[in-house]
């Protein structure tokens, strides 16, 4: 795949830290560094995969990109312009341009709304389309994600997990965004359903030219959909490059450990390969365990 690589969104030298809970009033406050010196660029029409274990900083970076997490340092730029969410006009334009799909579609969908209302709501709030145009757009979105017209009058509880994720994807696409942040969008789904959702996302990108920041802990899934991959470890991006390059010729020990872990999860993996993975884990812990 050779999508255009014009810069759409860039994260530049972002730092985020959180205050730890004090164990006593007299003790000094300590801090947890969630992100340190993080820089990332997403091109127009491009999918950047972000992979790492739980606690690596992936979701914190997603919140920074979405404008939901304040930064202690660094900048986020959209089409070269710094994102300033203190201005209502800038905030409104940014919210339209950058949307999100989360891991739990049921928790992110209003159970009292029909699918048609869920898809219509972001367009109604934006106030840019007439009622008739919004209705047409709702039908268009349903068709795009593989929902039938009669399903528009149903409620979220009447759908399977995979279907609910399709609804969440359609809602994210309603305002015609330039970028969709997908935070573990398939990790709660069965493997067969995962592949269907991944294929759907690829078809949508080919049709609309939307960009994705695809976040997951499964490197195999990330490789399948991504043009580029960034690997996070302890709040830092330790490796970044073309998807095939990162997966076939990883340069960082943590990336190699992730790849070995994926092989270890395969029941057909030989005992010799599992032992090699454990040796790699021990070597990685010895060399990098004390470093951020």
C-alpha positions in Angstrom: 0.0 0.0 0.0 1.3 3.5 -0.9 -1.0 6.1 0.7 -0.2 9.8 0.5 2.0 10.9 3.4 1.2 14.6 3.6 1.3 15.5 7.4 -2.1 15.5 8.9 -1.5 15.3 12.6 1.8 15.5 14.5 2.7 15.0 18.1 5.9 16.8 19.0 8.0 16.1 22.1 5.0 15.5 24.4 5.4 14.9 28.1 2.6 13.9 30.5 2.9 13.1 34.1 0.5 12.2 36.9 0.7 12.9 40.6 1.0 9.8 42.7 -1.2 9.4 45.8 0.6 10.6 48.9 1.1 8.0 51.6 1.2 10.8 54.2 0.4 14.5 54.4 4.0 15.3 55.4 5.5 13.3 52.5 6.6 15.2 49.3 4.5 14.6 46.2 5.9 12.2 43.7 5.1 11.9 40.0 4.5 9.1 37.5 5.7 9.9 34.0 3.1 8.6 31.6 4.7 10.0 28.4 8.2 11.2 27.8 9.6 12.8 24.7 6.9 11.3 22.5 6.8 12.4 18.9 4.6 10.9 16.2 3.3 11.9 12.7 0.2 10.6 11.0 0.0 11.2 7.2 -3.2 11.9 5.3 -4.9 8.6 4.3 -2.4 6.6 6.4 -2.8 4.1 9.3 -0.3 4.3 12.1 -0.3 1.4 14.5 0.6 2.0 18.1 1.5 -1.1 20.0 2.7 -1.9 23.5 1.8 -3.7 26.7 -0.7 -2.4 29.3 0.6 0.6 31.0 3.0 1.5 28.2 1.3 4.9 27.6 -0.8 4.0 24.5 -4.1 5.2 25.9 -2.6 8.3 27.4 -1.2 9.2 24.0 -4.6 8.6 22.5 -6.2 11.0 24.9 -3.5 13.6 24.1 -4.3 13.2 20.4 -8.0 13.5 21.1 -7.5 16.7 23.2 -8.8 14.9 26.3 -5.5 14.9 28.2 -3.5 18.1 29.1 0.2 18.0 28.2 3.0 19.1 30.5 5.1 19.8 27.5 5.0 19.5 23.7 2.6 20.3 20.9 -0.1 18.7 18.8 -0.5 20.0 15.3 -3.3 19.4 12.8 -2.3 20.2 9.2 0.6 22.2 10.6 -1.4 24.4 12.9 -1.0 24.0 16.7 -4.2 22.7 18.3 -5.5 25.3 20.8 -8.5 24.0 22.6 -9.0 27.1 24.7 -10.7 28.7 21.7 -14.3 27.6 20.9 -13.9 27.9 17.2 -10.7 25.9 17.1 -12.2 23.3 19.5 -15.3 22.8 17.3 -13.2 22.3 14.2 -10.9 19.9 15.9 -13.7 17.8 17.3 -15.1 17.4 13.8 -11.7 16.5 12.3 -10.7 14.0 15.0 -13.0 11.3 16.2 -12.6 8.1 18.3 -13.7 4.5 18.5 -13.1 2.7 21.8 -12.8 -0.9 23.0 -16.2 -1.3 24.5 -18.9 -0.3 22.0 -21.8 -1.1 24.3 -20.4 1.3 27.0 -19.9 4.1 24.5 -23.4 3.8 22.9 -26.4 5.4 24.5 -28.8 2.4 25.3 -31.9 4.6 25.1 -31.2 5.7 21.5 -31.9 3.9 18.3 -29.1 3.4 15.9 -30.5 6.2 13.6 -30.5 8.7 16.5 -27.0 7.7 17.6 -25.7 8.3 14.1 -27.6 11.5 13.7 -26.6 13.1 17.0 -23.1 14.3 16.1 -24.4 15.9 12.9 -27.4 17.5 14.7 -25.0 19.0 17.3 -22.8 20.4 14.6 -25.8 22.1 13.0 -24.3 22.1 9.5 -26.8 19.9 7.7 -30.6 20.0 7.2 -32.8 17.3 8.7 -33.2 15.8 5.2 -29.4 15.8 4.5 -28.8 14.2 7.9 -31.3 11.4 7.2 -29.6 10.7 3.9 -26.2 10.7 5.7 -27.4 8.2 8.3 -28.6 5.8 5.6 -25.2 6.3 3.8 -23.3 5.5 7.0 -25.4 2.4 7.7 -24.7 1.1 4.2 -21.0 1.9 4.6 -20.6 -0.3 7.7 -22.9 -3.1 6.5 -26.1 -2.3 8.5 -29.5 -2.6 6.9 -32.2 0.0 6.8 -34.4 -1.9 9.3 -31.6 -2.1 11.8 -31.6 1.7 12.1 -34.7 1.5 14.3 -33.2 -0.9 16.8 -31.3 -0.3 20.0 -27.7 -1.2 20.9 -28.7 -4.2 23.2 -30.2 -5.9 20.1 -26.9 -6.2 18.4 -23.8 -8.5 18.8 -20.5 -7.1 19.9 -19.2 -6.9 16.3 -22.3 -5.1 15.1 -22.1 -2.6 17.9 -18.6 -1.8 17.0 -19.8 -1.2 13.4 -22.3 1.3 14.9 -19.5 3.0 16.8 -17.4 3.2 13.7 -20.3 4.7 11.7 -20.9 7.3 14.5 -17.2 8.3 14.4 -17.5 8.8 10.6 -20.7 10.9 10.8 -19.0 14.3 10.8 -16.6 13.2 8.0 -13.4 13.3 10.2 -9.9 13.4 8.8 -8.6 11.1 11.6 -10.2 8.4 13.7 -8.4 7.2 16.8 -9.1 3.5 17.3 -8.3 2.5 20.9 -8.2 -1.3 21.1 -11.3 -1.5 18.8 -11.2 -5.3 18.2 -9.6 -6.7 21.4 -12.9 -7.6 22.9 -14.2 -9.4 19.8 -13.8 -13.0 18.6 -10.9 -13.6 16.2 -13.3 -14.1 13.2 -15.1 -10.9 14.0 -11.8 -9.1 14.4 -10.9 -9.8 10.9 -14.2 -8.6 9.6 -13.9 -5.3 11.4 -10.3 -4.9 10.2 -11.4 -5.5 6.6 -14.3 -3.0 7.1 -11.8 -0.3 8.4 -9.6 -0.9 5.3 -12.5 -0.6 2.9 -13.7 2.6 4.6 -10.2 4.1 4.4 -10.0 3.2 0.7 -13.4 4.8 0.1 -13.0 8.0 2.2 -9.3 8.6 2.6 -9.6 8.8 6.4 -6.5 8.4 8.5 -6.3 6.0 11.5 -4.3 5.9 14.7 -4.8 2.2 15.5 -3.9 1.2 19.1 -3.6 -2.4 20.2 -1.4 -4.8 22.2 -1.5 -7.5 19.5 1.3 -6.8 17.1 -0.1 -9.2 14.5 -3.4 -7.3 14.3 -1.5 -4.0 14.1 0.7 -5.2 11.3 -2.2 -6.3 9.2 -3.9 -2.9 9.1 -1.0 -0.4 9.5 1.3 1.4 7.0 3.6 2.4 9.9 4.0 1.0 13.4 5.2 2.8 16.6 6.2 0.6 19.6 5.7 2.1 23.1 7.5 1.0 26.2 7.2 2.8 29.6 5.9 6.0 28.1 8.4 6.3 25.2 8.3 5.3 21.6 11.2 3.0 21.3 10.9 2.0 17.7 9.0 3.4 14.7 9.0 2.6 11.0 7.2 0.8 8.1 5.0 -2.0 9.3 6.9 -4.8 7.5 10.3 -3.4 8.6 9.3 -3.2 12.3 7.9 -6.7 12.3 10.5 -8.4 10.1 13.6 -6.6 11.2 12.9 -5.2 14.7 15.8 -3.1 16.0 14.7 -2.8 19.7 14.7 -5.7 22.2 11.2 -4.8 23.4 9.8 -5.1 19.8 11.5 -8.5 19.5 10.0 -9.5 22.8 6.5 -8.6 21.6 7.0 -10.6 18.5 8.3 -13.6 20.5 5.3 -13.3 22.8 2.9 -13.5 19.9 4.6 -16.6 18.7 4.6 -18.1 22.2 0.8 -17.7 22.3 0.5 -20.0 19.3 -0.2 -23.6 20.5 1.9 -24.9 17.5 5.0 -23.1 18.6 7.8 -25.5 19.5 9.3 -25.8 23.0 12.6 -24.6 21.6 11.1 -21.3 20.4 9.2 -20.8 23.7 12.5 -21.3 25.6 14.2 -18.8 23.2 11.4 -16.3 24.0 11.9 -16.8 27.8 15.7 -16.2 27.3 15.0 -13.1 25.4 12.7 -11.9 28.1 15.3 -12.4 30.8 18.0 -10.6 28.7 15.6 -7.7 28.1 14.8 -7.4 31.8 18.5 -7.4 32.7 19.3 -4.7 30.1 16.2 -2.5 30.2 14.3 -3.3 33.3 15.7 -0.4 35.3 15.3 2.1 32.5 12.3 4.3 31.6 
